[in-house]
């Protein structure tokens, strides 16, 4: 599945997240790192997904 635009910003060839952590990592709580790891794996269907179905028209979306 395609990455979303936020992932492109955080994890592109400019390494924005890595640069931010290098400068500010000492001020970040562990929960921030935990959430970023989850975010990094977003859109990976092997890790699970949700399927939404409209009961009226049966349109589906991931």
N, C-alpha and C positions, 0 to 999 in steps of 0.2 A: 504494500500500500504506500502511496505517496506521502512524503513528509509534509507537515503543514508549514506555513510561513514563519511561525515562531521558531520552529526547529531550524529552519534555514538561517534565521538571524543568529540564534545561539551557537549553532554548530557548523557554520560554514567554513570556508577556507581561511577566513580571517581569525578563527579561533576566539571569538568574542567572549564566550563563557570562560575559557581557560585564562584569558587576559584579566577578566574581572576577578576571578578567584585568586590569581597571582597578586593582585593589588589589594583585594578586600577580604580574602578568605579567612583571615584571622578574626574578622568581625561577624562572620556568618555562623548561625547555629546549625547543628547537624541536620535538623529537619529540612533546611534549605537544600542541602546536598542530597538528602533522601528524595525529596520531591523532584529535583532536577533529574535524578536517575530514572524516576518513573516517567517523567516527561520525555526523556531521551528515547524511551522505548515505546512511546505512544505511536499508534498506527502500525504496530507489529501484530499481525493477526495471530501469530503463534502464541502470543501471550494472552490471548482472549480478546473478545470484542462484544459489542452489543448490537443487536439488530432491532430496529424500530419498524413497526408495521402500523399503518393507518387502518383502523377498523372500518372506515367508510369506503375508501377507494383501494385499499390493499397496497398502497405505495410503500416500498421498503427503503430504508436508509441504514447505513452503518454508522 
